Amino acid sequence: MIHLTINGKNVEVEEGSTILEAARKANIDIPTLCFLKGINEVGDCRMCVVEVEGRRGLATACIQKAEEGMVVNTSTPTVIEARRVVLDLILSNHDRECLTCTRNGNCELQKLAQQFYVDDIRYKGERNVHEIDDLSPSIVRDFNKCVLCRRCVATCKKVQGIGAIDSANRGFASAVSTYANKSLNDVNCTFCGQCIQACPVGALKEKDSTKEVWAALRDPEKYVVVQTAPAVRVALGEEFGMEIGTNVTGKMVTALRTLGFDKVFDTNTAADLTIMEEGTEFLDRFQNGGTLPMITSCSPGWVRYLELNYPDLIPNLSTCKSPHQMFGAIIKSYFAEKNNIDPAKIYVVSVMPCVAKKFESSRDEMINDVDAVITTRELARMIKQAHIDFVGLEDTRFDDPMGEATGAGAIFGTTGGVMEAALRTVKEIVTGNPFDRLEYEPVRGAEGIKKATVEMNGKEVKVVVASGLKNAQIILEEIKSGKADYQFVEIMACPGGCVMGGGQPIRSSKERATIDIRAKRAGALYSIDEASTIRKSHENPVIKKLYEEYLEKPGGHKSHELLHTHYVAREKYKLGEE
């Protein structure tokens, strides 16, 4: 152990700890901006500088290791002035129109400016002006607000293994850019949105769809239906000051009904439907010599990644649409017929934890299923715009028929959840016996890659779960090289699954370093599962009725027509388009 003194306080930390870690252990706040634990620990911004007795100059707390007997001061006049200079320099070349920024009130730069009582920018002169990149269906990039912290760059490279954005140029011309300064729409970006989660300011944000949704709600000719993904209900409350991982299902439903939606449905129901189709598809491939391993297709960021980087493995993808796309298809067919509503008048809105879902709904292959996708953050903004007291709302239930779901549908929102839900159904169908082992621990947890073997009627089924695209690459390389012997693979683009999606509430770098956000949100979904009366997708009475009345059988002709799709190889870089 290492012993040091910080602001007169004796602190004990493990060897190898930084001054920043030591200070946080002692509840001493040191401001940071570029720091992102385990991802971007480079000390570039200099906001975290401190004085170390006996040393010349200021030390950067996020990278300087704590040493035995070290005496550190974090708030001397010299330190405060140095941090103020850093802030002034950043703000001198920053778009300061905070009132119209989506990060107003949740901006790390804004909070620092408030903490240091910045009331005037001392350094004035030439400013860089950049065009806003809004060509992507999912992400808007506004470099006028960039602080060059490079947290997005590190996340894209180290976490996702993509490198769609990188540092460019030097000096005053320094920038975070794309290949050949192309739009995110024209490079190898997967639209996962993890860069948005990493950004401390408003330089990266989701493409706003709330205006279109408001317009639909005002249109008396439209029948507006909304569905909500499982991960949304365990994160939305954070936007209203509630504890991370609070299950706000009932309040969320009430808020959506108050906003004016004609029907408020549950994507979890469609998740159960997905299991029926995906499970049937897997069994057919497994028993009849189809293309294996079969890989899940629920995550659009992951699907785009494969289309861009491993097009030769497209046949391995499940042909199933994702749950929210299946939902849209069912609402505009089965539901429309049952309720004598013209499908052309139905407007389907998906509330998703994912910005890549915006891209997915715009794909030519599925463009008519869902009309608008909004993120958890966008829904929160709509609730605030309507002046709804979210915390004070009473709990109400989803509407029927697409409001009844199983616990299996709920756990779709976390890594391993799709696999676990599928195993509950597939094994029971194969063996003909009740599958009592509902909590399948080998596919749970925070690990980026989880492997397991499941026995089914004397045959072994090897499964693997990966979250985060860098981990996906490892699995794909194993498959491509012939080293893998998996039969069933679950891949989610976002590390930890949908609970950590690019459209979820943005937490500060300090919170990300000190709180296991994924575990809290995922834990809430597992609690929903455990409290559910029905925990197997094939036992959902709504899904049974849907097949009896309309679809006939899983994997049948009508199911394929409505619930399945195909995928296409994509160019990594669109050159020659200026």
VMD Tcl script that draws the C-alpha trace (Angstrom):
set ca {
  {0.00 0.00 0.00}
  {1.04 3.61 -0.64}
  {0.65 6.37 1.98}
  {0.38 10.00 0.97}
  {-1.10 13.27 2.18}
  {-3.67 15.21 0.15}
  {-4.78 18.62 1.45}
  {-3.53 17.62 4.90}
  {-5.47 14.35 4.89}
  {-3.69 11.01 5.22}
  {-4.64 8.65 2.38}
  {-3.81 4.98 1.82}
  {-4.14 3.50 -1.69}
  {-2.94 0.48 -3.59}
  {0.39 0.71 -5.36}
  {-0.10 1.90 -8.94}
  {-2.99 4.22 -8.07}
  {-2.96 7.72 -9.49}
  {-3.25 10.92 -7.48}
  {-6.77 11.30 -8.89}
  {-7.80 7.88 -7.62}
  {-6.26 8.61 -4.23}
  {-8.11 11.93 -4.00}
  {-11.44 10.34 -4.90}
  {-10.90 7.69 -2.27}
  {-10.51 10.49 0.24}
  {-13.61 12.31 -1.11}
  {-11.46 15.15 -2.41}
  {-12.69 16.48 -5.72}
  {-10.23 17.13 -8.53}
  {-11.86 18.41 -11.74}
  {-11.29 16.54 -14.99}
  {-12.37 16.96 -18.60}
  {-10.46 14.64 -20.93}
  {-10.24 11.79 -18.40}
  {-12.35 8.68 -18.94}
  {-11.34 5.79 -16.70}
  {-9.81 2.88 -18.56}
  {-10.40 4.55 -21.90}
  {-8.79 8.00 -22.10}
  {-6.13 8.49 -19.43}
  {-3.74 10.85 -21.20}
  {-3.66 14.08 -19.18}
  {-4.12 16.29 -22.23}
  {-6.56 18.89 -20.95}
  {-4.61 19.77 -17.75}
  {-7.77 20.48 -15.75}
  {-6.67 18.02 -13.08}
  {-3.31 19.66 -12.26}
  {-2.16 19.67 -8.61}
  {0.89 20.79 -6.62}
  {3.27 18.15 -5.29}
  {5.62 19.41 -2.60}
  {9.28 19.34 -3.60}
  {8.59 19.24 -7.35}
  {8.83 21.93 -9.98}
  {5.71 22.60 -12.02}
  {2.26 21.13 -11.62}
  {1.49 17.42 -11.82}
  {-1.37 15.94 -13.83}
  {-3.39 13.99 -11.30}
  {-5.08 11.58 -13.73}
  {-1.78 10.06 -14.88}
  {0.69 10.86 -12.07}
  {1.17 7.81 -9.85}
  {0.88 8.23 -6.11}
  {4.17 7.71 -4.27}
  {5.06 6.89 -0.68}
  {5.20 10.03 1.45}
  {3.94 12.30 -1.35}
  {2.36 15.56 -0.19}
  {-0.28 16.89 -2.59}
  {-2.27 20.12 -2.61}
  {-5.24 20.32 -4.96}
  {-6.61 23.81 -4.50}
  {-3.80 26.32 -4.04}
  {-4.06 29.73 -5.78}
  {-1.50 28.53 -8.35}
  {-3.53 25.41 -9.12}
  {-6.81 27.32 -9.37}
  {-5.29 29.90 -11.72}
  {-3.79 27.19 -13.94}
  {-7.18 25.50 -14.26}
  {-8.84 28.83 -14.96}
  {-6.38 29.50 -17.80}
  {-7.20 26.08 -19.28}
  {-10.92 26.87 -19.13}
  {-10.46 30.30 -20.68}
  {-8.46 28.86 -23.57}
  {-11.07 26.17 -24.25}
  {-13.96 28.63 -24.03}
  {-12.23 31.13 -26.32}
  {-12.74 28.73 -29.25}
  {-16.02 27.17 -28.14}
  {-19.58 27.68 -29.34}
  {-21.09 29.14 -26.18}
  {-24.76 29.05 -27.20}
  {-25.59 26.91 -24.18}
  {-29.32 27.73 -24.08}
  {-29.95 25.90 -27.36}
  {-27.61 22.98 -26.67}
  {-29.05 19.54 -25.82}
  {-26.40 19.19 -23.11}
  {-27.44 22.37 -21.29}
  {-27.52 21.37 -17.62}
  {-25.61 18.16 -18.28}
  {-22.38 19.48 -19.74}
  {-19.07 18.88 -17.99}
  {-17.55 22.05 -19.46}
  {-20.52 24.11 -18.36}
  {-20.24 22.75 -14.81}
  {-16.54 23.57 -14.70}
  {-17.23 27.12 -15.88}
  {-19.80 27.47 -13.08}
  {-17.45 26.02 -10.47}
  {-14.69 28.46 -11.42}
  {-17.12 31.38 -11.72}
  {-16.07 32.16 -15.28}
  {-17.80 35.47 -16.03}
  {-15.56 36.67 -18.84}
  {-13.35 35.07 -21.50}
  {-9.90 36.59 -21.15}
  {-8.55 35.29 -24.45}
  {-10.25 36.59 -27.56}
  {-9.27 36.27 -31.19}
  {-9.82 34.14 -34.26}
  {-12.19 31.20 -33.88}
  {-12.56 28.05 -35.92}
  {-15.93 27.67 -37.61}
  {-17.02 24.26 -38.87}
  {-19.98 22.92 -40.81}
  {-22.29 20.70 -38.79}
  {-22.33 17.09 -39.98}
  {-25.97 15.96 -39.85}
  {-26.08 13.58 -42.83}
  {-26.17 10.45 -40.70}
  {-29.64 9.14 -39.76}
  {-28.40 8.68 -36.17}
  {-25.64 11.06 -35.06}
  {-25.01 14.80 -35.44}
  {-21.40 15.98 -35.17}
  {-20.86 19.67 -34.30}
  {-17.14 20.37 -34.07}
  {-17.82 23.98 -33.06}
  {-18.54 22.58 -29.59}
  {-15.62 20.15 -29.49}
  {-13.07 20.64 -26.68}
  {-10.48 18.29 -28.21}
  {-10.60 15.98 -25.18}
  {-10.51 12.99 -27.58}
  {-12.70 10.86 -25.34}
  {-14.77 9.98 -28.40}
  {-11.65 8.99 -30.35}
  {-10.44 6.70 -27.57}
  {-13.88 5.12 -27.17}
  {-14.25 4.47 -30.90}
  {-10.76 2.92 -31.09}
  {-10.21 1.17 -27.78}
  {-13.73 0.11 -26.81}
  {-15.32 -0.46 -30.20}
  {-12.22 -1.15 -32.30}
  {-13.53 0.94 -35.20}
  {-11.59 4.21 -35.48}
  {-14.26 6.06 -37.45}
  {-13.01 9.31 -35.88}
  {-9.46 10.35 -35.05}
  {-7.21 13.29 -34.27}
  {-6.22 15.42 -37.24}
  {-3.93 18.39 -37.93}
  {-1.83 20.37 -35.43}
  {-1.87 23.62 -33.52}
  {-4.82 25.93 -34.10}
  {-6.07 23.61 -36.85}
  {-6.24 20.57 -34.50}
  {-9.48 18.69 -34.91}
  {-11.31 15.46 -34.33}
  {-12.23 14.30 -37.79}
  {-13.17 11.37 -39.99}
  {-11.37 9.75 -42.92}
  {-10.93 12.44 -45.60}
  {-13.17 14.66 -43.45}
  {-16.22 12.80 -44.71}
  {-19.57 12.70 -42.97}
  {-20.10 9.97 -40.39}
  {-22.66 8.69 -42.88}
  {-19.92 8.02 -45.44}
  {-17.29 6.29 -43.32}
  {-17.08 3.11 -41.25}
  {-19.21 4.49 -38.38}
  {-21.68 1.92 -37.01}
  {-23.92 4.56 -35.37}
  {-23.57 2.81 -32.02}
  {-23.50 6.19 -30.25}
  {-20.83 5.29 -27.71}
  {-19.00 8.45 -28.80}
  {-22.03 10.45 -27.64}
  {-21.84 8.80 -24.24}
  {-18.13 9.66 -24.03}
  {-18.43 13.31 -25.12}
  {-18.38 15.74 -22.16}
  {-20.12 18.50 -24.16}
  {-22.61 18.79 -27.03}
  {-20.21 18.11 -29.90}
  {-21.91 14.76 -30.53}
  {-25.61 14.09 -30.14}
  {-28.41 11.94 -31.49}
  {-30.35 13.21 -34.51}
  {-33.48 14.70 -33.00}
  {-36.80 13.14 -34.04}
  {-39.03 14.79 -31.43}
  {-40.34 17.44 -33.83}
  {-41.69 14.74 -36.15}
  {-43.29 12.93 -33.21}
  {-44.91 16.11 -31.89}
  {-46.27 16.79 -35.38}
  {-47.76 13.29 -35.55}
  {-49.38 13.73 -32.14}
  {-50.98 16.98 -33.33}
  {-52.30 15.41 -36.54}
  {-55.94 14.29 -36.03}
  {-55.65 11.96 -39.03}
  {-52.88 9.90 -37.47}
  {-53.29 7.03 -35.04}
  {-50.05 7.29 -33.05}
  {-48.75 4.17 -31.35}
  {-45.66 4.10 -29.12}
  {-43.55 1.18 -27.92}
  {-40.77 1.21 -25.32}
  {-37.69 -1.00 -25.18}
  {-36.84 -2.87 -21.94}
  {-33.70 -0.81 -21.20}
  {-35.58 2.51 -21.36}
  {-37.67 1.84 -18.23}
  {-34.60 1.29 -16.03}
  {-32.81 4.47 -17.17}
  {-35.46 7.11 -17.92}
  {-35.83 8.05 -14.25}
  {-32.22 9.25 -14.19}
  {-33.24 12.18 -16.38}
  {-35.50 13.30 -13.53}
  {-33.04 12.92 -10.67}
  {-33.98 9.37 -9.71}
  {-31.43 6.77 -8.66}
  {-29.60 4.85 -11.38}
  {-31.42 1.61 -12.16}
  {-34.83 2.68 -10.86}
  {-37.64 0.82 -12.62}
  {-40.07 3.53 -13.77}
  {-42.28 1.41 -16.04}
  {-45.59 2.61 -14.61}
  {-44.65 6.30 -14.58}
  {-43.25 6.01 -18.11}
  {-46.53 4.55 -19.40}
  {-48.52 7.31 -17.70}
  {-46.23 9.99 -19.14}
  {-46.57 8.59 -22.66}
  {-50.35 8.46 -22.33}
  {-50.31 12.06 -21.06}
  {-48.27 13.13 -24.10}
  {-51.19 12.02 -26.25}
  {-50.26 8.64 -27.75}
  {-53.30 6.62 -28.78}
  {-51.77 3.36 -27.59}
  {-48.82 2.69 -25.29}
  {-47.32 -0.74 -25.95}
  {-44.36 -2.77 -24.72}
  {-41.47 -3.78 -26.98}
  {-40.92 -6.67 -24.54}
  {-43.94 -8.35 -26.14}
  {-42.18 -8.17 -29.50}
  {-39.04 -9.53 -27.83}
  {-41.04 -12.64 -26.96}
  {-42.12 -12.81 -30.60}
  {-38.47 -12.49 -31.66}
  {-37.53 -15.47 -29.51}
  {-40.19 -17.60 -31.20}
  {-38.91 -16.71 -34.66}
  {-35.20 -16.69 -33.83}
  {-35.40 -19.87 -31.78}
  {-37.23 -21.66 -34.60}
  {-34.67 -20.40 -37.11}
  {-31.80 -21.66 -34.96}
  {-33.37 -25.09 -34.48}
  {-33.93 -25.41 -38.20}
  {-30.30 -24.56 -38.93}
  {-29.00 -26.79 -36.13}
  {-31.09 -29.83 -37.01}
  {-31.08 -29.52 -40.81}
  {-27.55 -28.46 -41.66}
  {-28.10 -24.73 -42.07}
  {-25.43 -22.04 -41.82}
  {-23.83 -22.07 -38.37}
  {-23.06 -20.43 -36.09}
  {-26.22 -18.40 -36.24}
  {-25.67 -14.87 -34.94}
  {-28.38 -12.66 -33.46}
  {-29.57 -9.62 -35.42}
  {-31.25 -7.55 -32.68}
  {-28.51 -4.90 -32.49}
  {-28.46 -2.63 -35.59}
  {-25.04 -1.17 -34.77}
  {-23.64 -4.69 -34.70}
  {-25.40 -5.60 -37.95}
  {-23.98 -2.54 -39.70}
  {-20.52 -3.42 -38.34}
  {-20.74 -6.88 -39.90}
  {-22.05 -5.47 -43.19}
  {-19.09 -3.07 -43.33}
  {-16.31 -5.36 -42.12}
  {-17.33 -9.02 -42.53}
  {-19.80 -9.18 -45.43}
  {-18.80 -12.79 -46.09}
  {-20.43 -13.70 -42.75}
  {-23.82 -12.14 -43.58}
  {-25.28 -15.66 -44.14}
  {-24.55 -16.35 -40.45}
  {-26.87 -13.54 -39.34}
  {-30.35 -14.45 -38.21}
  {-32.87 -13.19 -40.75}
  {-35.13 -12.00 -37.92}
  {-35.89 -8.32 -37.67}
  {-35.17 -6.72 -34.32}
  {-38.06 -6.65 -31.80}
  {-39.11 -3.04 -32.43}
  {-39.18 -3.59 -36.20}
  {-41.24 -6.75 -35.72}
  {-43.55 -4.73 -33.53}
  {-44.07 -2.10 -36.23}
  {-44.82 -4.77 -38.82}
  {-47.41 -6.45 -36.54}
  {-49.09 -3.16 -35.59}
  {-49.54 -2.19 -39.24}
  {-50.94 -5.60 -40.19}
  {-52.50 -7.74 -37.43}
  {-53.41 -4.88 -35.08}
  {-54.71 -2.71 -37.92}
  {-56.95 -5.51 -39.21}
  {-58.24 -6.43 -35.74}
  {-59.17 -2.82 -34.99}
  {-60.31 -1.82 -38.49}
  {-57.70 0.94 -38.78}
  {-56.17 1.99 -42.08}
  {-52.45 1.05 -41.79}
  {-51.58 4.20 -43.74}
  {-52.92 6.24 -40.81}
  {-50.92 4.38 -38.16}
  {-47.76 6.15 -37.01}
  {-45.42 3.93 -34.99}
  {-42.93 5.51 -32.59}
  {-40.18 3.47 -30.95}
  {-38.55 4.67 -27.73}
  {-35.14 3.05 -27.77}
  {-31.90 3.15 -25.75}
  {-30.04 3.09 -29.06}
  {-29.25 5.73 -31.70}
  {-28.49 3.03 -34.30}
  {-32.21 2.15 -34.22}
  {-32.76 5.42 -36.13}
  {-30.54 4.02 -38.88}
  {-32.28 0.65 -38.71}
  {-35.76 2.10 -39.18}
  {-34.53 3.98 -42.26}
  {-33.11 0.87 -43.98}
  {-34.74 0.15 -47.34}
  {-35.40 -3.40 -46.16}
  {-37.56 -2.25 -43.21}
  {-38.46 1.35 -43.93}
  {-42.25 0.93 -43.56}
  {-42.28 -0.76 -40.13}
  {-41.45 2.11 -37.77}
  {-42.05 5.78 -38.55}
  {-39.89 7.44 -35.89}
  {-37.32 6.41 -33.31}
  {-36.58 8.53 -30.27}
  {-34.00 7.81 -27.60}
  {-34.47 7.66 -23.86}
  {-33.03 11.19 -23.73}
  {-35.45 12.45 -26.39}
  {-38.43 11.03 -24.50}
  {-37.20 12.80 -21.36}
  {-37.03 16.07 -23.30}
  {-40.59 15.60 -24.54}
  {-41.84 14.95 -21.01}
  {-40.07 18.11 -19.79}
  {-41.42 20.14 -22.72}
  {-44.94 19.07 -21.71}
  {-44.25 20.20 -18.10}
  {-45.14 16.78 -16.74}
  {-44.15 16.09 -13.13}
  {-42.64 12.72 -13.91}
  {-41.62 11.77 -10.37}
  {-45.12 12.53 -9.09}
  {-46.95 10.44 -11.70}
  {-49.05 7.44 -10.74}
  {-48.19 4.04 -12.19}
  {-50.38 2.70 -14.98}
  {-50.18 -0.40 -17.21}
  {-49.39 -0.85 -20.89}
  {-52.34 -1.15 -23.24}
  {-53.56 -4.51 -24.53}
  {-52.87 -6.58 -26.52}
  {-49.20 -5.66 -27.03}
  {-48.62 -4.84 -23.42}
  {-48.27 -8.32 -21.95}
  {-44.74 -9.65 -21.88}
  {-42.65 -12.24 -20.10}
  {-39.57 -11.88 -17.97}
  {-37.61 -13.25 -20.90}
  {-38.58 -10.20 -22.94}
  {-37.36 -7.87 -20.19}
  {-33.81 -9.22 -20.09}
  {-33.30 -8.49 -23.80}
  {-31.95 -5.16 -22.59}
  {-28.71 -6.51 -21.13}
  {-25.82 -8.49 -22.57}
  {-26.60 -12.21 -22.51}
  {-30.32 -11.57 -22.17}
  {-31.26 -12.57 -25.71}
  {-29.26 -15.79 -25.37}
  {-30.78 -16.62 -21.99}
  {-34.31 -15.94 -23.24}
  {-33.68 -18.08 -26.32}
  {-32.27 -20.98 -24.27}
  {-35.33 -21.00 -22.01}
  {-37.56 -21.59 -25.02}
  {-35.35 -23.61 -27.38}
  {-34.27 -26.18 -24.82}
  {-37.81 -26.72 -23.67}
  {-39.03 -27.19 -27.24}
  {-36.21 -29.61 -28.08}
  {-36.46 -31.74 -24.96}
  {-40.21 -31.55 -24.50}
  {-39.59 -31.10 -20.79}
  {-40.02 -28.01 -18.61}
  {-36.80 -26.04 -18.40}
  {-36.54 -25.07 -14.74}
  {-33.09 -23.50 -14.88}
  {-34.34 -20.03 -15.73}
  {-31.34 -18.07 -14.45}
  {-28.58 -19.12 -16.82}
  {-25.56 -17.65 -15.04}
  {-22.86 -18.53 -17.62}
  {-24.22 -15.90 -20.05}
  {-24.77 -13.21 -17.40}
  {-22.31 -10.64 -16.11}
  {-20.13 -7.78 -17.28}
  {-17.49 -9.77 -19.15}
  {-17.14 -8.73 -22.77}
  {-17.12 -12.36 -23.93}
  {-18.97 -15.22 -22.21}
  {-18.95 -18.84 -23.39}
  {-21.08 -21.80 -22.37}
  {-22.15 -25.27 -23.44}
  {-25.79 -26.36 -23.27}
  {-26.89 -30.00 -23.48}
  {-30.01 -30.69 -25.58}
  {-31.21 -34.27 -25.96}
  {-27.71 -35.64 -25.79}
  {-26.26 -33.02 -28.15}
  {-23.98 -30.19 -27.08}
  {-24.79 -26.67 -28.20}
  {-21.89 -24.27 -27.78}
  {-22.93 -20.65 -27.33}
  {-21.05 -17.40 -26.95}
  {-22.13 -13.89 -25.95}
  {-20.16 -10.76 -26.86}
  {-20.87 -7.11 -26.13}
  {-18.88 -4.21 -27.56}
  {-17.68 -4.32 -31.15}
  {-14.05 -4.93 -30.25}
  {-15.15 -8.14 -28.55}
  {-17.37 -8.94 -31.52}
  {-14.29 -8.74 -33.75}
  {-12.56 -11.40 -31.64}
  {-15.48 -13.80 -32.10}
  {-15.81 -13.06 -35.82}
  {-12.11 -13.70 -36.42}
  {-12.47 -17.05 -34.64}
  {-15.42 -17.94 -36.86}
  {-13.73 -16.76 -40.03}
  {-10.54 -18.71 -39.30}
  {-12.45 -21.89 -38.56}
  {-11.17 -22.03 -34.97}
  {-14.60 -21.53 -33.45}
  {-17.06 -24.36 -32.96}
  {-19.99 -22.27 -31.71}
  {-23.52 -22.94 -32.88}
  {-25.32 -19.88 -31.49}
  {-23.85 -16.39 -30.98}
  {-25.31 -13.27 -29.36}
  {-23.63 -9.95 -30.17}
  {-24.57 -6.48 -28.91}
  {-22.81 -3.40 -30.26}
  {-22.79 -1.56 -26.94}
  {-20.62 -2.80 -24.06}
  {-23.01 -4.25 -21.50}
  {-25.88 -4.36 -23.98}
  {-28.81 -1.99 -24.47}
  {-28.74 -0.73 -20.87}
  {-25.57 1.10 -21.90}
  {-26.87 2.16 -25.31}
  {-25.85 5.36 -27.04}
  {-29.31 6.84 -26.47}
  {-29.38 6.33 -22.70}
  {-28.92 9.12 -20.10}
  {-25.37 10.47 -20.20}
  {-23.42 10.12 -16.97}
  {-20.32 12.15 -16.12}
  {-16.81 10.71 -16.28}
  {-16.65 10.76 -12.47}
  {-19.86 8.75 -12.18}
  {-18.63 6.28 -14.80}
  {-15.43 5.83 -12.81}
  {-17.06 5.31 -9.43}
  {-20.47 3.68 -10.13}
  {-21.22 0.41 -11.90}
  {-23.98 1.88 -14.04}
  {-24.39 -1.25 -16.15}
  {-24.89 -3.47 -13.12}
  {-27.55 -1.19 -11.63}
  {-29.58 -0.95 -14.84}
  {-29.14 -4.64 -15.70}
  {-30.01 -5.62 -12.13}
  {-33.32 -3.79 -12.48}
  {-34.16 -5.80 -15.63}
  {-33.32 -9.07 -13.90}
  {-35.60 -7.99 -11.05}
  {-38.43 -7.44 -13.54}
  {-37.79 -10.94 -14.90}
  {-37.78 -12.52 -11.45}
  {-41.04 -10.77 -10.52}
  {-42.80 -11.82 -13.73}
  {-45.59 -14.41 -13.59}
  {-44.50 -15.82 -16.95}
  {-40.76 -16.04 -17.71}
  {-40.64 -17.99 -20.98}
  {-41.43 -16.35 -24.31}
  {-43.35 -19.32 -25.74}
  {-45.77 -19.16 -22.80}
  {-46.87 -15.58 -23.51}
  {-50.64 -15.84 -24.20}
  {-50.54 -12.79 -26.50}
  {-47.91 -14.44 -28.69}
  {-49.83 -17.74 -28.72}
  {-52.95 -15.91 -29.85}
  {-51.01 -14.00 -32.50}
  {-49.87 -17.25 -34.09}
  {-53.30 -18.86 -33.78}
  {-55.16 -15.95 -35.33}
  {-52.69 -14.56 -37.83}
  {-49.15 -15.88 -38.22}
  {-50.05 -19.61 -38.09}
  {-46.64 -20.83 -36.92}
  {-43.10 -19.62 -36.09}
  {-40.99 -19.55 -39.22}
  {-44.05 -19.91 -41.45}
  {-44.75 -18.08 -44.71}
  {-46.55 -15.13 -43.13}
  {-43.94 -14.81 -40.40}
  {-41.17 -14.65 -42.99}
  {-43.08 -12.06 -44.96}
  {-43.57 -9.74 -41.99}
  {-40.88 -10.55 -39.43}
  {-37.77 -11.48 -41.41}
  {-35.43 -9.48 -43.62}
  {-32.05 -9.58 -45.35}
  {-28.78 -7.70 -45.01}
  {-26.33 -6.23 -47.50}
  {-22.60 -5.65 -47.88}
  {-21.63 -1.99 -47.43}
  {-18.70 0.20 -48.46}
  {-16.53 1.36 -45.59}
  {-15.77 4.68 -47.22}
  {-17.75 6.55 -49.85}
  {-15.08 8.35 -51.83}
  {-15.56 10.57 -54.83}
  {-18.66 12.20 -53.40}
  {-17.91 15.79 -52.57}
}
mol new
graphics top color blue
foreach p $ca { graphics top sphere $p radius 0.5 }
foreach p [lrange $ca 0 end-1] q [lrange $ca 1 end] { graphics top cylinder $p $q radius 0.2 }
display resetview
